[in-house]
Amino acid sequence: MDWSEHNSPLSLRDIQVTDTFWKKEMELVRTEVIPLSVGSAE
């Protein structure tokens, strides 16, 4: 097997999450966790 084609970084722009569990978790981080972290760092 040629591992060179499987051994490169993924671009996050090329990844789509379609699972409902992870979509909810990502939305929670986007809307609650990140703003809270930014607010506490200021």
C-alpha positions as protocol buffer text, in pm:
chain_id: "A"
residue {
  index: 1
  type: MET
  ca { x: 0 y: 0 z: 0 }
}
residue {
  index: 2
  type: ASP
  ca { x: 127 y: 346 z: -85 }
}
residue {
  index: 3
  type: TRP
  ca { x: 93 y: 542 z: 241 }
}
residue {
  index: 4
  type: SER
  ca { x: 208 y: 871 z: 87 }
}
residue {
  index: 5
  type: GLU
  ca { x: -142 y: 943 z: -42 }
}
residue {
  index: 6
  type: HIS
  ca { x: -286 y: 892 z: 307 }
}
residue {
  index: 7
  type: ASN
  ca { x: -27 y: 1091 z: 496 }
}
residue {
  index: 8
  type: SER
  ca { x: -107 y: 1455 z: 432 }
}
residue {
  index: 9
  type: PRO
  ca { x: -288 y: 1716 z: 644 }
}
residue {
  index: 10
  type: LEU
  ca { x: -657 y: 1779 z: 587 }
}
residue {
  index: 11
  type: SER
  ca { x: -787 y: 2125 z: 520 }
}
residue {
  index: 12
  type: LEU
  ca { x: -1063 y: 2207 z: 769 }
}
residue {
  index: 13
  type: ARG
  ca { x: -1242 y: 2390 z: 489 }
}
residue {
  index: 14
  type: ASP
  ca { x: -1280 y: 2058 z: 307 }
}
residue {
  index: 15
  type: ILE
  ca { x: -1450 y: 1882 z: 600 }
}
residue {
  index: 16
  type: GLN
  ca { x: -1826 y: 1874 z: 643 }
}
residue {
  index: 17
  type: VAL
  ca { x: -1987 y: 1738 z: 958 }
}
residue {
  index: 18
  type: THR
  ca { x: -2328 y: 1587 z: 890 }
}
residue {
  index: 19
  type: ASP
  ca { x: -2387 y: 1387 z: 1206 }
}
residue {
  index: 20
  type: THR
  ca { x: -2655 y: 1550 z: 1423 }
}
residue {
  index: 21
  type: PHE
  ca { x: -2466 y: 1488 z: 1749 }
}
residue {
  index: 22
  type: TRP
  ca { x: -2154 y: 1669 z: 1632 }
}
residue {
  index: 23
  type: LYS
  ca { x: -2352 y: 1947 z: 1464 }
}
residue {
  index: 24
  type: LYS
  ca { x: -2514 y: 2027 z: 1801 }
}
residue {
  index: 25
  type: GLU
  ca { x: -2178 y: 2018 z: 1978 }
}
residue {
  index: 26
  type: MET
  ca { x: -2016 y: 2244 z: 1718 }
}
residue {
  index: 27
  type: GLU
  ca { x: -2304 y: 2491 z: 1739 }
}
residue {
  index: 28
  type: LEU
  ca { x: -2273 y: 2498 z: 2118 }
}
residue {
  index: 29
  type: VAL
  ca { x: -1903 y: 2576 z: 2094 }
}
residue {
  index: 30
  type: ARG
  ca { x: -1963 y: 2842 z: 1827 }
}
residue {
  index: 31
  type: THR
  ca { x: -2246 y: 3021 z: 2006 }
}
residue {
  index: 32
  type: GLU
  ca { x: -2160 y: 2975 z: 2376 }
}
residue {
  index: 33
  type: VAL
  ca { x: -1809 y: 2853 z: 2448 }
}
residue {
  index: 34
  type: ILE
  ca { x: -1608 y: 3076 z: 2215 }
}
residue {
  index: 35
  type: PRO
  ca { x: -1788 y: 3401 z: 2305 }
}
residue {
  index: 36
  type: LEU
  ca { x: -1751 y: 3319 z: 2677 }
}
residue {
  index: 37
  type: SER
  ca { x: -1379 y: 3250 z: 2632 }
}
residue {
  index: 38
  type: VAL
  ca { x: -1325 y: 3570 z: 2434 }
}
residue {
  index: 39
  type: GLY
  ca { x: -1522 y: 3774 z: 2688 }
}
residue {
  index: 40
  type: SER
  ca { x: -1323 y: 3640 z: 2981 }
}
residue {
  index: 41
  type: ALA
  ca { x: -992 y: 3707 z: 2804 }
}
residue {
  index: 42
  type: GLU
  ca { x: -1068 y: 4078 z: 2755 }
}
